[in-house]
Amino acid sequence: MIHTVGREFLVSNIENNEFSYQQVIDRSLSGHYKVDIRFFDEHSETAVLIETKRRFTNADKEQLFAYVALEQELNTEANIIAILANTDNDQIKVWKFSNNEASGMELADSKLKSFEEYKMLFIPQNVNDRNAVLENTSKLNKILHDNGIPEKLRSQFVGTCLLALKERLKFKGLSTYQINAGIKEILASMLHDSLDRAKKLLVLQNNILESQSVSTLRSEEYQKILLFIKKNILPYINEYTTEGHDILSYFFTTFNKYVAREDKNQAFTPNHIAHFMCKVAGIHRNIRILDPTCG
């Protein structure tokens, strides 16, 4: 089981690869608090809990769910896969708990998967929805207006938040300073191979994160903005599809409609059109281009 899920994610703090929540939760625990096998990835905040039984019963399910509750107490934003596994055969039962859900969803899994596959279960299966993006963009613009984010900064600010949220930015219960530090850390990691990494990070820091309107945001309002983007924008844009690229461009184009004319410094061509034009013209990254219509 450890080999299949991934030994590199195995976390144990007592004998025989077991994990005791009593060792990490600062209160006295009673009942079940030693799970047979625990896997955890700090970056994605995903946990996989496996309780092994010779033949599992409903009582064993209750025991497993007790471990889930302790995992949620330990990591309030954790995504959890909870598994009952028979040791006499290959039968398993699997439940999925997203972001502190009280009751999980049972999955129709008959075989153990790798940790990476379990992580994928929590990546939003984004449905491209142009109308939802349009409606929520209008609402988001009002939220930003009400919180004093100036028009000319909104597109850059929201784009920065989108990138960070895609990489599971932590923001719940954090101060504005801590949130901005988290954003900078995530984007620094994303720009690891960029030749202009330092310059880009300086622009991010000076122009956006340390701008007066962002740095003085009340932490509660900052969290509300991020939560709105996470729940009302990200799920409706699947960037892995051509349509998703178009909707993302549409999102920023729509956002820019709220900006004064002199601040509209961006126009978006759908990615698949741009790629097609480059292929037709034989353009690649090492060619210098003059575009007389770029504005």
Disulfide bonds with the S-S distance in Angstrom:
none
